[in-house]
Amino acid sequence: MEKDVSKTNDDFRLIARQQIEYVMGKGKVISEIFQEVEDYANQDCSLLFEGETGVGKKEIVTYLHSISLRKERKLVTVDCGTIHESLIEAELFGSKKGAYTDSKEDRTGKIEIANGGTLFLDEINSLPMALQSKLLRVIQEKEITRVGDNKPIKVDVRIIAAGNENFDNLVKKKCFRRDLYERFTDKIRIPTLRERKEDIDFFIDRFIEEKSNELGKKGVRIDKEARNLLKNYKWEGNVRQLMNFIQKLVTRVKQKEDTKIYIICQNLVMKCYLNEIQMYEDEPTYNDYTWKTAYNIARKNAIERALKRANGNVKKAIELLGISLRTYQEWKNK
C-alpha cells in the first residue's frame, strides 16, 4: 500500500506542535507566534527573532527548523555573544591552512557545515559590523570565502538569527547594518512571560511536577495563595527564572503536604525583590536593603499589578492577590 506522505507530514507537524507547546505553553499570545512561525516554515526565507533572555528564542527556532523543508538536514547553532571577536570570522566562514598562527590545516566553518540545512545565529547583535557585511553577502550571493583564501564556496543555507535587543533601535544607533536588517524577511518578537500570564499556571504545574519527581518529593501541591503570589511576580528572567524558582521552592518543602509552602514561597519572592532592589543601590529610594523594606515594596508592587490587571476594581484585585480586604488595606497602608 502506498504511504500517504501528506498525512505523515500532518502527523509530524502535530507532534512538533505538541512538543513546543509543552516547552513554551499554549496560551493565545504564544499560539499566535507559533502560527506565524508555521506560516514561514516552508518559505525558506531568512527570519529575525527578537526577545529578552529566557523567552525561548532557541526553542522557537528549533521548532521552525523541525517543520521546515530542511528538517532532514542539520540545524547548526552559533552563539555570537560567546565567541571572541578575533575568532568569530573563522568560526563562521572557516579558514585556510596557514591563514593565522597555529593554522595547520583547512578548517570548515559553521556556515559550510550547515550547508543544505539551517544556520541559527543567536545574539547576532554581538556580531562586529565588518562581519555583518560578510554575512549580507552570504544571504545575497549564497557563497562564502574562508579566512586566508580567495576562492568563493557556494552554500545553500537558510539563515535564522536572534537577539535580545530591539533591532530597530540598534539600526538607528548604527550598531546593526540596515542593509543586513532588510535582508531578513520578517522580524518576530517573542513575548515575555509577564506578557502572557495565561501560561504561568501551566509552567507552575509543570515545574512543580518535574522538580518534585526529580527530588523524590512526588505529590507536592502549591496552594492558591502561593500560586497567586507567583502569578503576580514580574519574572524578568522569564521561564528560566520561574523554573529555577520552583526548584528552590520544592527543595525547601519538607513533605508533599507542607502547610508552610506559602511562607516558603513568600520568603523566596521577597529575596527576588531584594536582589532587584540591590541593583539600584545608587538610587536613594532603594538604599535600605532590609528584608522588611523588600517585603513592603513587594506588597505594593503586587497591589499595583493586581489593580492594573483588574482595571482598578479593588474586589477583583483582592481575588487575584488571594488575600482578604483587611490584609489588602494593611498592605496598601504600609
DAFENHU-V104326 format. One record per residue. N is the residue number from 1. RES is the residue in one letter. NEAR is the number of other C-alpha atoms within 10 Angstrom. Layout:
n:N res:RES near:NEAR
n:N res:RES near:NEAR
This chain:
n:1 res:M near:3
n:2 res:E near:4
n:3 res:K near:7
n:4 res:D near:8
n:5 res:V near:9
n:6 res:S near:9
n:7 res:K near:10
n:8 res:T near:11
n:9 res:N near:12
n:10 res:D near:12
n:11 res:D near:12
n:12 res:F near:14
n:13 res:R near:17
n:14 res:L near:12
n:15 res:I near:12
n:16 res:A near:17
n:17 res:R near:20
n:18 res:Q near:14
n:19 res:Q near:13
n:20 res:I near:17
n:21 res:E near:15
n:22 res:Y near:13
n:23 res:V near:15
n:24 res:M near:20
n:25 res:G near:20
n:26 res:K near:19
n:27 res:G near:15
n:28 res:K near:12
n:29 res:V near:16
n:30 res:I near:21
n:31 res:S near:15
n:32 res:E near:12
n:33 res:I near:16
n:34 res:F near:19
n:35 res:Q near:12
n:36 res:E near:13
n:37 res:V near:20
n:38 res:E near:18
n:39 res:D near:11
n:40 res:Y near:17
n:41 res:A near:20
n:42 res:N near:15
n:43 res:Q near:10
n:44 res:D near:16
n:45 res:C near:16
n:46 res:S near:19
n:47 res:L near:21
n:48 res:L near:23
n:49 res:F near:23
n:50 res:E near:20
n:51 res:G near:19
n:52 res:E near:19
n:53 res:T near:17
n:54 res:G near:16
n:55 res:V near:22
n:56 res:G near:21
n:57 res:K near:23
n:58 res:K near:17
n:59 res:E near:12
n:60 res:I near:19
n:61 res:V near:24
n:62 res:T near:19
n:63 res:Y near:21
n:64 res:L near:24
n:65 res:H near:26
n:66 res:S near:20
n:67 res:I near:22
n:68 res:S near:19
n:69 res:L near:14
n:70 res:R near:19
n:71 res:K near:18
n:72 res:E near:12
n:73 res:R near:14
n:74 res:K near:17
n:75 res:L near:22
n:76 res:V near:18
n:77 res:T near:19
n:78 res:V near:19
n:79 res:D near:16
n:80 res:C near:22
n:81 res:G near:16
n:82 res:T near:11
n:83 res:I near:14
n:84 res:H near:12
n:85 res:E near:13
n:86 res:S near:9
n:87 res:L near:9
n:88 res:I near:20
n:89 res:E near:22
n:90 res:A near:18
n:91 res:E near:20
n:92 res:L near:23
n:93 res:F near:25
n:94 res:G near:23
n:95 res:S near:22
n:96 res:K near:20
n:97 res:K near:17
n:98 res:G near:14
n:99 res:A near:16
n:100 res:Y near:11
n:101 res:T near:7
n:102 res:D near:8
n:103 res:S near:12
n:104 res:K near:11
n:105 res:E near:11
n:106 res:D near:15
n:107 res:R near:16
n:108 res:T near:16
n:109 res:G near:20
n:110 res:K near:19
n:111 res:I near:29
n:112 res:E near:22
n:113 res:I near:19
n:114 res:A near:21
n:115 res:N near:18
n:116 res:G near:18
n:117 res:G near:23
n:118 res:T near:28
n:119 res:L near:26
n:120 res:F near:26
n:121 res:L near:23
n:122 res:D near:24
n:123 res:E near:20
n:124 res:I near:22
n:125 res:N near:22
n:126 res:S near:19
n:127 res:L near:22
n:128 res:P near:16
n:129 res:M near:14
n:130 res:A near:10
n:131 res:L near:15
n:132 res:Q near:19
n:133 res:S near:14
n:134 res:K near:17
n:135 res:L near:22
n:136 res:L near:18
n:137 res:R near:14
n:138 res:V near:21
n:139 res:I near:20
n:140 res:Q near:11
n:141 res:E near:12
n:142 res:K near:16
n:143 res:E near:20
n:144 res:I near:23
n:145 res:T near:18
n:146 res:R near:24
n:147 res:V near:21
n:148 res:G near:15
n:149 res:D near:13
n:150 res:N near:10
n:151 res:K near:10
n:152 res:P near:11
n:153 res:I near:12
n:154 res:K near:14
n:155 res:V near:19
n:156 res:D near:17
n:157 res:V near:25
n:158 res:R near:24
n:159 res:I near:22
n:160 res:I near:23
n:161 res:A near:25
n:162 res:A near:25
n:163 res:G near:22
n:164 res:N near:20
n:165 res:E near:15
n:166 res:N near:13
n:167 res:F near:22
n:168 res:D near:13
n:169 res:N near:11
n:170 res:L near:15
n:171 res:V near:15
n:172 res:K near:11
n:173 res:K near:10
n:174 res:K near:11
n:175 res:C near:15
n:176 res:F near:22
n:177 res:R near:19
n:178 res:R near:14
n:179 res:D near:12
n:180 res:L near:17
n:181 res:Y near:19
n:182 res:E near:11
n:183 res:R near:15
n:184 res:F near:18
n:185 res:T near:12
n:186 res:D near:14
n:187 res:K near:17
n:188 res:I near:16
n:189 res:R near:18
n:190 res:I near:20
n:191 res:P near:18
n:192 res:T near:21
n:193 res:L near:24
n:194 res:R near:18
n:195 res:E near:13
n:196 res:R near:15
n:197 res:K near:16
n:198 res:E near:17
n:199 res:D near:20
n:200 res:I near:20
n:201 res:D near:14
n:202 res:F near:16
n:203 res:F near:19
n:204 res:I near:20
n:205 res:D near:15
n:206 res:R near:15
n:207 res:F near:18
n:208 res:I near:23
n:209 res:E near:18
n:210 res:E near:17
n:211 res:K near:21
n:212 res:S near:21
n:213 res:N near:14
n:214 res:E near:12
n:215 res:L near:11
n:216 res:G near:10
n:217 res:K near:19
n:218 res:K near:15
n:219 res:G near:13
n:220 res:V near:21
n:221 res:R near:15
n:222 res:I near:20
n:223 res:D near:14
n:224 res:K near:13
n:225 res:E near:19
n:226 res:A near:19
n:227 res:R near:19
n:228 res:N near:19
n:229 res:L near:18
n:230 res:L near:22
n:231 res:K near:21
n:232 res:N near:20
n:233 res:Y near:18
n:234 res:K near:17
n:235 res:W near:17
n:236 res:E near:17
n:237 res:G near:17
n:238 res:N near:19
n:239 res:V near:23
n:240 res:R near:16
n:241 res:Q near:13
n:242 res:L near:21
n:243 res:M near:19
n:244 res:N near:13
n:245 res:F near:20
n:246 res:I near:25
n:247 res:Q near:18
n:248 res:K near:15
n:249 res:L near:22
n:250 res:V near:27
n:251 res:T near:13
n:252 res:R near:15
n:253 res:V near:18
n:254 res:K near:13
n:255 res:Q near:14
n:256 res:K near:16
n:257 res:E near:14
n:258 res:D near:15
n:259 res:T near:13
n:260 res:K near:15
n:261 res:I near:23
n:262 res:Y near:19
n:263 res:I near:12
n:264 res:I near:18
n:265 res:C near:24
n:266 res:Q near:19
n:267 res:N near:15
n:268 res:L near:17
n:269 res:V near:21
n:270 res:M near:21
n:271 res:K near:16
n:272 res:C near:16
n:273 res:Y near:20
n:274 res:L near:22
n:275 res:N near:13
n:276 res:E near:14
n:277 res:I near:19
n:278 res:Q near:15
n:279 res:M near:10
n:280 res:Y near:12
n:281 res:E near:13
n:282 res:D near:9
n:283 res:E near:10
n:284 res:P near:8
n:285 res:T near:9
n:286 res:Y near:17
n:287 res:N near:13
n:288 res:D near:14
n:289 res:Y near:13
n:290 res:T near:9
n:291 res:W near:14
n:292 res:K near:12
n:293 res:T near:18
n:294 res:A near:22
n:295 res:Y near:19
n:296 res:N near:17
n:297 res:I near:19
n:298 res:A near:21
n:299 res:R near:19
n:300 res:K near:16
n:301 res:N near:17
n:302 res:A near:23
n:303 res:I near:21
n:304 res:E near:16
n:305 res:R near:18
n:306 res:A near:23
n:307 res:L near:19
n:308 res:K near:13
n:309 res:R near:14
n:310 res:A near:16
n:311 res:N near:11
n:312 res:G near:13
n:313 res:N near:12
n:314 res:V near:16
n:315 res:K near:13
n:316 res:K near:15
n:317 res:A near:23
n:318 res:I near:20
n:319 res:E near:15
n:320 res:L near:23
n:321 res:L near:24
n:322 res:G near:17
n:323 res:I near:13
n:324 res:S near:12
n:325 res:L near:14
n:326 res:R near:10
n:327 res:T near:12
n:328 res:Y near:19
n:329 res:Q near:11
n:330 res:E near:11
n:331 res:W near:17
n:332 res:K near:14
n:333 res:N near:9
n:334 res:K near:10
